[in-house]
Amino acid sequence: MSSDGPLSWPTRTFPATELRPYAQPVRPDEMKDHRVYFAVQYSGESGLVPMLRPLLFVGYLDPDDPNLRFFQDYDSFVAGVRHGSADATDWEHAFEVCGPDGGKYIFEYEDALHELMRCALQRRETPDIDMKIRTESRGPKL
């Protein structure tokens, strides 16, 4: 670690990382109840605007369909909301259900970080990235 001066914070470096050319979402059979995973999704067709959301895996809760995986938004979990509780109806948007082929955007932390790094490289390689993102927008042009 180095420092720029007596009152500055030390500079830290992140080890070099070799990135796979493809995403590595967590496999459904490897998920553990009550573990936090990270959803990485993209706004727009180009995949240049990533969104990262922490999700808690609450398990396989549907006895009629044991392949459905239930996730809860981390903020609602921290607020004390629990699936099936009376206050859960006020937080319906906080729960997600994925079938056996869904959830290919849910990652372990390190793999989510790798996905964001791949996006960062794509953003670096995109000429006039701001214009590209604006042209994907359906709203009024700035």
Buried (B, 14 or more C-beta within 10 A) or exposed (E): EEEEEEEEEEEEEEEEEEEEEEBBBBEBEEBEEEEBBBBBEBEBEBEBBBEEBBBBBBBBBEEEEEEBBBBBBBEBBEEEBEBEEEEBEEBEEBBBEBEEEBBEBBBBEEBBBBBBEBBEEBBEEBEEBEEBBEEEEEEEEE
